Amino acid sequence: MISEKIYKKVLGIGGALIVGLLFSIFITLLINSLPTIKKLGFKFLYGKTWDPVFGNFGALPFIIGTILTSVIALIISIPFSLSVSLFVGEYYRDTLMSKILETFIEILAVIPSVIFGLWGLFYLAPIVRTLQLKLSLPPTGVSIFTASLILSIMIIPYAISVSKEVIKLVPIDLKEAAFSFGATHYEVIKKIILPYAKSGVFAGILLSFGRAIGETMAVTMVIGNSNYIPKNILTPGNTIASIIANEFLEAVETIHISTLIELALILFLISFFLNFIANFIIKKQKVSL
Amino acid sequence: MIKKIFLSLILLIFTRLYSQIEIVGAGASFPYPLYSKMFDEYYKTNGVKINYQSIGSGGGIKQLQAKTVDFAGSDAILSDEQLKTFDDNILHIPICLGAVAITYNVDIKDLKFTPDIITDIFLGKITKWNDERIKKINPDKNLPDLSITVVRRSDGSGTTFVFTDYLSKVSNEWKEKVGSGTSVNWPVGIGGKGNEGVAGLIKQTPGAIGYVELIYALQNNLPVGIVQNKSGNFIKPSVETITEASDVKLPEDMRITITNTENKNGYPISAFTYILVYENLKKANEKMDYEKAKTLANLLWWMVHEGQTYTKPLHYAPLGKQATKNAEKLLKKLHFDGKILLK
């Protein structure tokens, strides 16, 4: 009985610690970004220039860059992650082939991001450069699109890891019932599996989106680090995570440090709300099923 | 018995650790290879251990302010406002010199550049390699009809400071529009992280131009531009021309940038790298005692004299006569609560 109580307490303390930690990170970011909030207010959110020398700071280029790269990466990755999840979770379930595939996807998830960045710089950038030359744009090679391509590859394992498990969880009798009505495999996927598993698939996609907005190293190597609002997706840009990593170490003036911390706060809030919305959608869907 | 041996062993290790003075520093990454070599040699000959973390000049200055290190390495000089935030005077001891090289991806060796051409390229005004102005000073070179892609550092860096400081001195437009700093608002171009990031982007992008530390350019056999200095001479960056650049009238506190040097044989984008210390070493931190302060002062003296022999093999430029003299004067000011440390 006593051990039961202790066990419960330990669990409770553990949970409270995590919540407390999250909260204290938020407070730390907020306190340290106060100088900028006081000085620039909401202007910081829609300001377009980033000039540490003359003290003009605007976050808009980075907010746009972050959202653009993540959304494009998501659009590119969804068809792949969905089809691989169906391949592994439904068509070739528990076969040797899908086991090999799963292992490879897991390996993809543990490759350090700097390796992705290097690979992107040496192999993807030249491909993007030929594309830019054909469209007579400046042949930089590194661009928002290059970063999105790298990100889409990096986030695929995260989307798959969740959605393949949910697809496997679809009750066999539901599927068999559909087959007995003469449904084709495609119809079963479209009408039974995907509707049943959609909240899980969605959660997986969201997890990968969260990964995309926070990725730093790989992005900074291939995005071009240009602190302006990108004219189109084939021009260089920058993201919140990347500008923080680039400038924080050598930032000396209080206001410069504080703006970078406020950027971190914005990133924190974006992730927080994304998760919040996702949870909301997942719960709603479960009721409707 | 075994226990006794064990205990005495531990005791021995601890007393050994305790009796040894360890000096801790942090800061600029540019001189890190040189400092490692110097500190290693100094440890071999004098038995003093020096621990230097290359966390960047900005980080070093913050650590010195927070009193967690004995000295800081910095490529930048402290401004008057920055100096006021310290509770004692900070000395700038010059240790060696470095330079920023212009490097490019066009298959032509020894391209010449004038200050206004460099400025206009980085302002985005000159956009083609076969621009009339570049042709004019490189009449014997076959310049291609290729777009110029500007590559610069994306991370805050002393290299960027030296380069933008130079541009601010040679161009009023640059000074007003962009200014100088470790990170600036670049009008055009793409950014790479670190020297290797910039060099990687340049190597990959035909028609790219950028700036890197000279040492990095030399070690990686990158093409290096020849830059016209204030006296009108075209100078190739080298250890000798960098030292020449510092052979000008220097202020006693050494807080000066020598970019756009007056010296007629000097390479115009050169800079000192410094070690920053509290003039009253007692103020450095709580662990600092007289003996340690004396050790640190001796180390710094050694670095600006005997230590200079290690500069050239690593492509760093040694201090010139004038700079050495000033460094000596500064080091003689070092004291521990009024007790002068060097005579």
Interface residues (C-beta under 8 A of the other chain):
Chain A: T49 W50 D51 P52 V53 F54 N56 L121 F122 A125 P126 R129 P138 P139 T140 G141 V142 T220 M221 G224 N225 S226 N227 P236 N238 S242 A245 N246 E247 F248 L249 E250 A251 V252
Chain B: I55 G56 S57 G58 G59 I61 K62 Q82 S147 T149 S154 D155 G156 S157 G158 V178 G179 S180 G181 T182 S183 V184 N185 W186 G189 I190 G191 G192 K193 G197 G200 L201 Q204 T205 P206 G207
